[in-house]
Amino acid sequence: MGTNSRIVSSFISSERVGVLSYISKPGRPSSALMEYASKGLEIFMCTSKRSGKYANMRGRNVAFEIHDGEETLQYEGFSRELRSGGALEEARSLLWKKNPLLYQWEKKERLAYFVIRPLWLKYTDFDKKPNRVITIDMRRVERKT
């Protein structure tokens, strides 16, 4: 992981709540405040299988924003449901460690766990002079290989 990716990853892991946005199946924009965990540049979250988010996150492009003071992250990615195996267990472990109250929801609700893999990221720190702006375009990286 390069220096820019480490800076962005550190910011993502330092926070616990962000705003998830997506276009619903009828075509309406929607946003929700979500607790999350991360590993590198990947974001993990869960939601009830009865929620509107569940249907709208499965195998779809989503946007996520994290904000803290003068630091912001705009994140576009692809959301995929984790149904079994090591990736699901890792997501649960990361989420419960960072957000212990989520464990109580699993007892009450049928939760679905998701990983969001980044496609494009823009991190800005307005406290830095000059302002620090880091843009990572994973689509461009993939085309190079």
PyMOL commands that set and color helices and strands:
alter all, ss='L'
color gray80, all
select helices_A, chain A and resi 3-14+52-57+86-98+102-108+138-144
alter helices_A, ss='H'
color red, helices_A
select strands_A, chain A and resi 17-23+29-35+37-39+42-48+60-68+71-82+111-125+132-137
alter strands_A, ss='S'
color yellow, strands_A
deselect
rebuild
show_as cartoon
